[in-house]
Amino acid sequence: MIYKKNPNKKEQKKSTLFSPLSALLALLATATLFSTLSANAQPSLTEQDPAMTLEAVEVRAGRLDAKQFDTPASTYFVDSSVVSNSGNQVNLSDALNLAPGVVSLNRNNYAQDIQISIRGFGARTAFGLRGIRLITDDIPATIPDGQGQASTVSLTSIDHIEVLSGPLAQLYGNSSGGVIQTYTKEATATPTGQIQTYFGSYGMRRSDWQASDRLGDRSQIGVVADYSTFKIDGWRQNSAAVRNQFNSVITLDPQDDTRFKVVLNSFNMPLAQDPLGLTASLVKANPQRAGTNALLDITQKTVKQDQIGLVMQHKISSTLDFQARIYDGIRDTNQTQASSCDPSNLTYPTCTSTPPQTGSWIALQRNFNGIGLQLKGRDMSAAIPWEWIVGSDFDRSLENRQTGKTSYGNLSTNSGYLQNLATNNDFFGQTIFHLDDKWSLTGGVRNDHVTITNSNFSAPLNGGAASFTNTNPVVGLTWHLRDDLNLYANTGLGFETPTTSETAYTLPSPLSGLPSAVFNSNLKASQSHNYEVGAKWLNSPATQINTAVFLTKTSNDIVSAYTSGGQTVYQNAAQTTRKGFELSLSDTSINHFKEQISFTFIKAQYDTNYYNASNALQSVAGNTLPGIPKESLNASLGWSERGYSPRGKPPSMGAELEIGFSARSTMWANDANSSANATNGYAAGYGVFDLKLHERVAFGTSTLDSYFAVNNATNQMYIGSVIVNQANAGYFEPGLPRNWTVGLKLTTPL
C-alpha cells in the first residue's frame, strides 16, 4: 500500500527506513569492517599510485580550488565512470543519487524536468531547478533570478561533476543553497570516436555519437563534439518525449600560459507530454493514468535552447591567474496546461468559471547572457601563506511571455503579453590562510544586486518591479588534526530572491479559480543563516568517510501558496529551520570491490504560523516542509573482475556487477501535513533495488562496452516525487515499476 490514512506523528516516526535496508547495511558494514581490519596490509600513501588516493581529488570549495580532503565544506565528486554507469545518461538525477545532502528525484515527466534539492533548498519547485545553482564548463546554467534547467546538461560527454553544499556555496550568489558544476571531457591526444546506443522499457531509445581529437602543429586545438538523441513512449499515459542534444567544447592553447575555451550547446525537445500529478486515490486505482484533464487538454511542452560561451584563462605570473567568461543564449518554450476543473466534482471552485475542456497555454522566448571576471593569486612564501580570489558577475535574462486559453489543446485566444527582465550585478572575494601545519582559515564575502521587472503590455497596471541587495559573508576553519583526519566548521549568510515566475501571479480575491496575472509585489527575498561542522577521515588511501552536521535558519522563506491550472502563487513564510546530519563512505580497499554509502537525515520545519495572500492564518508551526524526506539513503556494492582502475586511467577490461539501493522516508506534499480533498497529503517511504551488469572487452585498439540494468528489481510501487501544494491534491508522480535497459558502446581510434 502506498499510503496510510491520516497518520499521526507517532506513526510517522515508525515508518522511517524499512525491511530490505537491514540486509543491505549488514552486507556493506561487513565489507567496510573487513577493509578497516585489513588497512595495515595496505601500502602507505607514498607507495600507492597517486591517482588512487582520494585526498588528491581537487574541487572548488567556494571560488577557490582545493583538495577535497582539505576543504572546510561538504563537497562531492562524481567522475565519468560513475556517470557512464548510471544508465542511459539522460537524467542528471541518476548521477547524483550518492551525493550526501542531495535529494535527487526523477519525475519521469520530461515536460517538468527532474527535481533536485540540496539540504532542502529547491524542494518546492514545480519544474526545473530552483534554489541551487548549476554551472556547466564555467558557464552559468542558472539565470539571475535563480531558475535553471538540468535537462541541458550533456551527460554523455561529462568528465566529472562537483557538488558543493553548505555556507561556502553562498559565494555563488542568489539561490545558492547548493552548487552543481559539470565539466566536459578533455580532448584525446589522438583522433577517437565513440558510439553508444541504449534500448529499454516503455519504448526507450537512446543514441550518442562522439568525436575527440587534438589538432594543429603542436596539438594546440582540442575538440570534443557530442550529439545524442533520446525517445521514449512512457509508462504513464501522455508521457512520451523526444530530445536531441549537441554539446561541443573547443580549446585553444596558443601558448603555455593561455587557454581559450569555446562552449557550444544546443538542446531541442520537440515533444514532451505532461502526464501531470495524481491524487492518492487515482494512484491506487491506476498509477499509469494521466492526471485530471491531461488527455482532454493535451498537456505538453516543447523546448529549443542554443547557447555559446567563451572562457579565457591566462596565467599572468607564477602566482597570478586571470579568467574571463562571456556567454549568450536563447531559449524558446511552448506549453499547454490543463484546466484544474474536475468533471467529477463540479462543486470545485474553478468549475463554476472554466469549462473542463478549456486549458491554458504559455509561450516563452528568453534571451540570456552575461560576463564574468576574476583574478586569483597566491603567496606561499609569506609568513602566513595565503591564496585569494576576487571577481564580478553580471548576468541578464530577458523573457517575452505570451499566455492564452486552449480548447481541447488547441490555442484559441491570446489573453496576455508580458515581458520579464532579471539582472544581477555582483562582486565577490575569498581567501584561504594556511595558518600553520594544523590550521587553515577560509573567508569570503559576496555583494549581490538583483532586479526583477515584469511588464504586462496587455494590462500595464498588473506589472511591477522589485530590487534586492544583499551582502553575504562566509567563514570556515579546518583543523588538520592528523594526516588522515580533518575537522572543520563554517558559517555564512545567504539569500534567495523570488523568480520572475514566482512574482507572476497573485491569489484572486475571493478565491474562485485561476491565479491572477498580477505582479506579486509582496514577495520578499528570503534570508538564511547557515552553520556546519564536519569531519573527513582517510582510513586508508582508498577509504574515505565524511560526516557533517548542519543548521540553516531562514526568515521570509518563499513557499508555494496555491497551484492551479499549471500556475502557482508564492508567498513568504516567517521562519523555517533545516537541521540534519550527513554521512558518506567510499571504499575500494578490498580487492575487486567498491562500496559507497550516502545517508542524510534532515528535519525541515516551519517555526511559526503565517498569513497567506488571502490574509488567512496558516497554522503550520512545527509542520514539516513539503517535498523533503526526513531520511534518505543510497548505497551501492560493486565487484570488478579485474579490479577498478584509478581515476584518470583507462577502465579495466572484464565484467563489473553492481547492486544499488535507494530509500527515502515519508515525504509530505502540502504545508498542512494533513489530508486534503479526502485524500492523503503525503507519500510513504520506500526502498528500491537496482542491478547493473557491465562487460568491457578489447579487440585490437578498440573497446566494446555492454551494459544491462534492471531498475526497481523487486517491483516496488512508490511515489517518485511530489508537486507541492497542488490545488486539487494532484500531488503525486508515481515512480516506475520494474524496468530494464540494455546498451552498447564502441570506442575506437579514427
N, C-alpha and C positions, 0 to 999 in steps of 0.2 A: 504494500500500500504506500502510495507516495505521500499522502497527507494524513494527519490526525486532526480530529475536530477540537478546535479551541483549546490548545494546550495551555496549562498554567506554567508558571516559572519553574516549579519543581520538576515537572515532566520534561521541560526543555533541557535541563541540566543532565538528565539521564540519557538523552539522545545525542550525545556528543560524537564519539567515534566508536566504531562498530565491529562486528564479529570478524570479518576477514583480516582486519588490521592486526590483531594479536599474532596470528601466524606469520604474517609478513615481517612484523617488527622482531619477532623472535629469530627469524632467519637472518635478518640484517644485523641484529645485535650480536648473534653468534659469530658471523663473519667479521664484524668490527672488533670483537673481543679477541679473536684469533690474530687479527692483524696487529693489535696492540701488544699482545704477548710475544709476537714474533718480531717486534720492532728492533730488538737488539741484533737480530740477524741481518738487518738491512744495512747496506753500505751507508757511509756517512754522507753528508751533504756534498762534500767535495768529491766523493767517489762517484756520485750519481751523474748521469747525463744532465746537464743544466736544464735541458728542455723539460725534464720530468719534475723539477722542483716547483711546487705550486706557488711558493712565495715569489717566484721570478715573473709571474704574470703582472703586467702593468695595466692600470686602469686610470680613469680620470676621477680623482677624488675632489669634487668641486670642479674648478677650472684647471687644476694642475695635475700632471701625470705623476703617478707614484706606484710603487709596488703594492699590489692588492693587500698583501700581508701587513704593510705598514700604515695603511690609510686609517684615519680616525673616523671611519664611516662604514656603513653596511653596503658592500658592493658585491656584485655577482657577475661572473664572466661566463659566456656561452661561446664555445668555439664551433668551427664549421662542421666538425664531425657530429656534434650533438644536433645541429640544425638539420643536417642531411639525413640523420636517423630519426627525425621527429615525425616523419610521414611523407605526405605528398608536397610538403613545403609550400603550403598556401596560407595557413593561418599563423601569425606571429605568436598566438597564444600557445601553440603546440611546443614552441621552442623555449618558452619561459616558465613552464609549469614547475620547474625545480628551483626557481629563484625565491629565496625566503622573503616574506612580506608581500609577495605578488599574488594576487588572485586573478588568474587568467581564465576567462570563461569564453567558450565558443558557443555563440548563439545558434549556430547552424542556420544563420539568416544573413546572407551576403548583402542584403539591402541595408542592414544596420551595422555591419562590421562586428568585430569581436569586442568583448568587454574586458578591459584590463584595469585593475585598481592596485595601488601600492599603499599599504598601510591605511586602507580605506579611502584614499583620495582617488576619485574617478569612478566610484561605485554607482553614483546616481545617474550617470549618463545614459540617455536613451539610444544614442548612436555614436559611433566613432570613439575617440579618446577625449577625456576631459580631466583636468586636474593634475595631469602628468605631462611631461614634455617629451617629444620624440624628435630625434636628430639623426639624419642619415648622411653619412660621409661628410660631416661637419656642416651640413645644410639643414636649417630648421624645417621640420615637417609639422610643426605646431604654429599656428598663426598667432598674432599678438594677443588676442582675447582668450587664448588657451584651448582652442579647438584643434583637433588633429585626427588624421585617419591612418590606421595601421595597415590598411589594405595596399597602400602604395609601396610598402617595403618589399623589395625583391629578395626573398629568402634563398632562391636558388643560386645567387651569386654572393651570398654573405660569407665573409671571413670570420667575423666574430661579433657578438653583441655584449654591451656593458649595461648593467642596471645599477643605478645609484639611488638609494633611499635615505631618508633622514635629513637633518638640518643642512648638510652641505649641498643638498640638491637645490636649496633656495637661491644659490648663486646663479642659477639659470633663469631666475625672474618669475614673472607671473605664472601661477598654476604649476608650480614645481613641487608637487607632493612627492614626486619621484622623477627620474630621468632615464630614458631608454635611448641608447646610442647604438646605431648599427654601422658596420664598415664593410665595404665591398672588398673582395679578394685583390691582392696584388697581381699584376700581370706575370705570367710564367716566362721563364728565360727563353724557352723555345716555343714555336707555334703548337698550340694544343687545342683540341676540340673535345666537346663533351655533349652527349645526347642523353636525355632522360625521358622516360615515359612511364606513366602510372595509370592503373585502372583500379576501380573499386566499386563498392556497393553504391546503389542508387544512381547508377549511370555516370559515375565519376570518371572523367578522362583528363589526364594531365600530361603535357609535353613541355620539354625545355631544350633549347639549343644554345650552346655557349662556346665562345671562341676567345682565346687569350694569346698574347704574343708581345714581345718587345721588339721595337723597330728602330731604325737609324743606325748610323755607323758605330755608335757606342751604346746602342740599346737605350737611347735617351727617351724614347717614347714607349710607354706601356699602354696596352689596350685590353680591356675586358669588356666584352659585349654579350648580353644575355637576353634571349627572347623566349617567353613562356606563354602557354595557353592553359586554360582551365575551363572545364564544363562539368555540370552536374545536374541531374534531373531532380534530385532532392528526395528526402524521405517523407517530409510532410507535403501536404497539398500546397501548391503555389509557392514553391521554394527553389525553383530552378535558377541557375546562374551561369553566366558566360563571362570570362575575364581573359584579357590579353595584356601582356606587360613587356616593356622593353626597358632594360637598365644597362647603362654603359658608364664606365669610368675611364678616362684617358689621362694619363700622367705624362708630363714633360719635365725632364731634368736637364735644363740647358747647362748647368754647372753643378758642382758638388754641393753647393750651399743653397740652391734654389730649386723649388719644385712648384709647378703649376698643375692643378688637378681640375679637370672638367667633368662635371657630373650631369648626365643626361638621363631623364626618366620619363617614360610615357606609360600611362595606365588607362585602359579602355575597358569599361564594363557595360556592354550594350544591353545586358539583361540581368536583373537581379530581382526576382519576385520576392515579395514580402509576405510571409505566412502569418505575421502578427502574433501576439501573445494569446494565451488561452486562460480561461478561468479554471479553477481546480476541478469543477465538475466536468468541464469539457475535456480536460486532460485524462480524467478517469474513464470517460466514455470512449474517447478515441484521440490519443495524443498525436496522430498523424494528420488530423484535420487542420484546416486553416482557421484563423480567428474570425470573429464576427465581421461579416461583410467583406472579407478579403477577396473572395471569389467574385462577389457581386460588383465590387468597385475596382477590381483588377489592380490591386495594390502592387507596385513595383518601383524600381529605381534604375536609372542609367547614370553612369559617371564617365567623364572623359577628363583626364588631367595630363598636362605636359609641363615639364619643368627643366630648367637648365641652371647650373650653378658653376661658379668658378672660385677656386680656393688657391691662394698663393701663400707658400711658406718660404721664408728666407732667413737664413742664419747670418745675422749681421756680424757677429763675432762668436768666439767660442763660448761666451756667456750670455749672449743676447739673441733672441729669436723673434721674428715678426710674422704675423699671419693676418691675411685679409680675405674676406669672402664677399661675394655678391651673387644674388640669385634672382630669378624671375620665373613665374609660372602662371598658368591658367587652369581653372577647374570649372567644368560645367556639370551641373547636377539637375536631373529632372525626376520628379517623384509624384506618384499618385497615392493618395491616402484614403482610408476607408472612413465612412460615417461611423460614429460611435453609437448610433441608434440600434438597439437590439429589437428586431422584428417580433421576437417572442415576449418582449417586455415593453409594451407601448406606453407604460407609465414612466419610463426613464425620461429625464428632462429633455434630452436632445430630440426625442421622437416627436415632440409637440411642434418643433420648428423645422426639422430636417427629415425629408423622406429617406427611407433606408437606402435607396439607390443613389443618393446624392452624396458623393465624397468630395474630396478637395485635391488640388494639385499645387505643386510648387516648382518653380524653375529658378535655379541659381547660376549666375555667371560670376565667377570670382577671379580676380587678378591679385596675386600676392608676390611681394618682392621684399628685398632687404639687403643691407650691408652690415658687415661686422669687422672690427679691427681689434687686434690685441697684440701686446708686447710682453714677452716673457723673458725673465732674466734670472741669474743665479750668481751667488758669490760664495763659493765653498771654501775660500781662503780666509774669510773674515773671522774675527774672534768667535762670533756665533754664526756659523754657516747658514745661509738662508736662500730661499727661492721665492720669486714673486711673479705676479701677472696682473696687468691692468688692461682694460678694454672697454669697448662700447658696442652696443647693438641698436640698429634702427630697422624696424620691420613694419610693413604696411599690408593691409588686406582690404581691397575694395570689392564689394559684392553687390550686384544687382539682383533683386529678388522680385519675382512675379508670382502672384497667387490667384487662385480662382476655384470654381466648382467643377465637378465632373458628374456626368450622368452615365452610370454603368461603366465607369472607367474612361469615358470619352470626355475630353476637355470641352466644357460648354460655355463658361463665362470667364472673363478676366476681371477680377474684383479688386486687384491691388497691384501697385508698382512701388517698390521700396528700394532704397539703397543703404547698405550697411558699410561703414568705414571703421576699421580698427587699426590703431598705430601704437607702437611702443618706442620710447627713446630712453635707453638705459645705459648706465655706467657701472662697472664692477671692478673689484680688485681682490686679490687673495695673496697670502704669503704663508710660507712654511719656515719656521725657525727650528733648526736642529740644535737644540739647547746643549745636549751632550749625548753620550752614547745611550743614555737611558730615556731621554725625554725629547719629544718634538711637539711644537705648538703650531697649530693652523688657525689662521684668522682671515676673515673676509667680510666684504660689505657690498651690497648692490643697491643702487638707486634706480627705481623704475617709475616711468611716467606713461600711463596707458590711457588712451582716449577711445571712446566708443560713440559713434554717431549713427542714428537710424533716421533716415529721411523718408517720409511717406509722401510720395508725389500724388497719390490718389486722395489722401486726406491729410494735408500738411499739419494740422493740429495734433495728429496722432504720433508724430515723430518726436525725437528728443535726442539728447546727448548727455554724456557723463564723462568725467575725468577722474583718474585715480593716481595718486602719487604715494609711493612708499619707499622707505629706506630700511633695508633688512640686513642686520649684522649676523654673522655666524662665527663661532669659535670652537676649536676642537683640540684635545690634548691626548697624545699617545704615550703610554709608559711601556718602553721596551724592556719588560721585566726580565726576560731571558731570550736567548737566541730563537727559541721555539714558541715564545708566548708574548703576545702584546695585549695590553689592556688600554681601552680608550674611552673618552667621554666627549660629547659635543652638545652644543645648544645653538639655537638660532631662531630668528623671526621669519615668517613667511606671509604671503598674501595671495589671494585668488580673486580676480575681478569676475563679474558676470560676463558672459559672452554676448555677442550680438543676437544669437538665437535665444538666449535666456532673457534678454531685455525686450524681445519682440512682442510679448503678449502679457496682458493683464486679465484678471478674472472679470467676467461680466457681472453686473450687479442689477438685480439679484441673479444668483447662479441659475442659468437657464439653458446652457448649451455650450457651444464652442468658445474658447478664449477670445477675447477682443484683441485685435491687432493694434494695440496702443502701447507706446514705449513705456516700459516698466521703470519709471524714474525713481521708485522707492528702493530698488536693489542697491545694496552697498557691497563693497569688497570685503571678503572675509579676512580675518587676521588670525594668524596661528603662532603659538609658542611651541617650539619643538625641542625635545630633550632625548638624549640617547646615551646609553653606556653599553659597552660590549667587550668581548674577548675573542682573540684569534689564536688558535693553538695548532702548531705544526707538530703533530705527534711523530711524524716521520716525513721525509721528503715527498712522500706520495699520499699522505693523510693529513687533511686539514679539517678542523672543527671550528665553526664560527657561531657565536651567540650574541644576541643583542636584546636589550630591554629598552622600550621606547615609550614616550608620553607626548601626546600632542593635544593641546587645548586650543580651541578655536572660539572666536566670537563672530557673530554675523555669518555663520556658515550658510552657504547657499544650498537650499534644498528644494526638491520638487514639491509643488503645492497641488497641482492638478494637471492631468493629462487626458486629452480627449481629441479624437479625430486626428491623431498624429501631432497635435500642438500641445505644448507644455508651458504652464505658468510656474515661475520660480519665485521664491521669497527667502528672506533671511531668518534663520533660527538664532536665538540669543546666544546660547553657549552649547558646545559639544565637546566631548573628550574621547580620544582614542588612545588606549594604552595596551601594551602587549609584549610578547616575547617571541623571538625568532631563533631557530636552530637550523644550521645546515652542516652536513657532513659530506666530504668527498674522499674516497679512498680507492687506491689502486695498488696497495702494497701486497695483496695476495696475488700470487702469480696467476695470470689469465682472468682475474675477476676485477670488477669495478662496482662499487656501491656508492649510491648517492641518496641522501635523505634531506628533505626540507620540511620543517614544521613551523607553523605560525599560529600563535594564539593572539587574538585581538578582541578587546572589549570596547566597542564603539557605541556611545550612547548620547542621548540628549540630556543635558544637565538641567535645563529649565523648560518650562512651558513657553509657548509663544503665540502671538495672534497672527492669523493668516491674512491674506489680502482682503478678505471679506470681514475683517475685524472679529472673527470668531476665535475663541480660545482653543488652542490645540494642547490638550493635556498629554504631553509626551515625555515629561520629565522622568528619567530613568529608563525610557524605552531604548531599544537597540536601533541604531541607524540601519535602514534597509539596504539590501544588496551586499552586506558584508558578513560572511560566515565567521563565527567565533573561532573555529578551529579549521585549519587546512593542513593536509599532509600530502606530500608527494614523495615517492620513493622508487628507486629502480635498482635492480640487481642484474649486472651484465656479465657474460662469460665470452671470452675470445679464444678461439682455437690456438692462435699463435701469440697471444698476448697483445695488449693495446699499445699502439705506438705513442711516443711522446708528442706533445703538441709541436707542430712545425715539421714533423717528419711524415713521409708517405704512410698511409694507413696499412695495417698488416693484411696479408692475404689470409684466406680461410674463412671459417664460419664465425658468426657472432650471434649470441642469443641474449635477449633482454626481457625481463619481466618488470613491468611498471605498475604502480598502484597510485591512484589519486582518490582522496577522500575529503569531503567537506561536511561540516555540521550544518545545523539548521540555519536558514537564511530568510530573514523577513523581507517582504515585498512592499510593506507600507509603514508609514510612520506610527500608526496607531498600534502596531503589533497585535492586531486582532482580526477577526473575521470581517469581511466586507461583502455586501450583497449576497449574504447567506453562503458565502464560500470562504475558504480559509485563506489567510493572508501571508502564508509562509511556505517555503519549500523545505522538506525534511532532508536530513543528512543522508549521505550515500557514500559508497566506495566502489571504485571501478578498476578492474584489472585489464592491462594491455599486454599483448605478447608480440614480440618482434623477432624476426629471423633475418640475418644479413649474411650473404655469401659473396666473397670477393676473390676473383681468380685473375691471374695474369696470363696473357698469351702474347709472346713477343714483347713489344714495347707498349702494348695496350692493356687496359684493365676493364673487366666487366664486373659490375656490381649487381646482384639481385637482391630484392627486398620483398618481404612478406610480413604483414602485420594483421593481427586480429584485435580490434579495439572493443572494449567492453565485453571481454571474453565470457563473462558469466551472465550476460544479457540483463544487466540491472536496469530497471526502469527508474529514471531520475529526472530532475529538473536541471537543465544546463545553465540557465541564467534567469534573472527576473527583470521585469520592466517596473521600475519603482513608481509607486503611487498611481498606477494606471487607473483611469477614471471608472471604468466599468468592470474592474477586477480582472482584466485580462493580463495578469501579471506574468504568466509562466511560459517559458520557451523550453520545451522538452529536449532532453539530451537524446543522442542517437542510441538505438539498441545495438546488439552485436553487429559489427560491420568489418569489412576486410579491405585491404589494399595490397596490390602487388606492383612491383616496379623493377625496371632495368635501367642501368646507367652505364654507358660506354665512354671511356676516356681514352683518347688516342692522340699521338703526335700527328700534326698536319703536314 
